[in-house]
């Protein structure tokens, strides 16, 4: 599934060799920090006019199901790691993961998504007479 999500960070220039943008090392250009759940994603394209990244979302093939005690607290092993089992996801679960991403992102404005993620809008450098300002 392909969705568009806002980007944050600071663009400080353009690299003519790679035809790409240059992000500030202290505030790199990135997708806003939304919890998309049990999916992975990969970048398809960046739309700097609209401050969006187009990403392809793929549901997880398996998920970790943590063991809980009677009080619904995570059970830890002797090394302090969560105990639990890996579970192969069903087609219904995979579809639910995609539907959750769709419900989170679609129909919301960029401003609503920035607010939801607690992120600031993308900052772009300006060029005047061939120089960044």
N, C-alpha and C positions, 0 to 999 in steps of 0.2 A: 504494500500500500504506500502511496506517495502522498505526503502532506507538506505544507509550508509552515514554517515556524519562524518567529522573529529572531534576529541576531543582535548581539550586544558586543561591546568592546570598542576599540578605537582604531580606525583606519588612518595610517600615517602616510601612505603613499601607494604608488602603483609601480609594479616591476615590469618594465616593457619586455624583458627577456622571457619571462614565464607567462606574461599577459595576466598576471594575478595581482591581488591587492597585498599590501604590506601592513600587517597589524602591529600595534604597539606591543613590545615584549612584556610590558607591565600590565597591559589590558588587551590581550589578544582578541581578535574577532572570533566569535564562537556562537553557537546556538544558545538561547537562553536556558537556564537550568531548570527545566521542567522534568518531573518524574514521569516518564512515559511508561513505567511498569515493566512487565516481563517481555521486553522487546529489545532488539538491537536496531541500530540505524546506520545508514551510510549517506554521505553527502552526494547529492545529484548536481545541484547548482546553487550559485549565490546570486540574488537579485538585489544589487545595491541601490537601485532606484526606489525599491519598496522596503528595504532593510529586512529581507527574508532569505532563509535557506530552504531549498527544496530537499527533503530527505526521503529516502526509502526506508520504511519501517518493516522489520521482519520479526514475527513472533518467536519466542524461545522454543527450542526443541525439548528442553527439559528445565525443570525448576527445582530449587531446593525447598523442601518442606521441613521447617524446624520442629524439633521435639519441644513440647510445652509441658510444664508441670501442672499440678492441680490448680495453681493460682494463675495459670496462663502466662507464666514467665518462661523465657527461653532456658532450656537445660544446657549446661556447659560441661564439656569434658574436663579432664585433669589439666589440660593445657589452656583452658579458658576459651576454647572454640565451641561454637554452637553445635549441638548434636542434631541429627536429622537424617533425612533420606533424599536422594535425587529421584525425581518423578518425571517420566517421559510424558510430555504434554499431549493431550488428545486434540483432534481437529476442532472440537467444540471449544476447548480452552484457548487454542491459538486464535480462533475467530473472536472470542471474548477479549483477548489481549488487544487485538486490532480495533475492536469496537470501543474499548476504553480509551485508546489513543485518539480515535476519531471524535469521541464525545468531549475529550479534554481540549482539543485544538479547533475543530471545525465550528464555524458560526461565531467565533470570538474575534474581536478586533485585536490589532497588534497591541494597543494600549491595555486591553484587558489581560492579554497574555503576559505583557511586561509586569503588570501589577501582580498577577498570580504567581509569577516566578520571582518576584522581588528584584527584578533586573532593570537596568536603565537602558534607554534606547541607544542604538549605535551612534557613535560620534565619528564624523567623517572630516578628514583634513580638506582644506580648500586650496585650490591652486590659483595663483595670480601671476601672470607673466611667466609661466613655467616653473614657479617656485611654490613650495608648500608654505602655508601660513597657519 
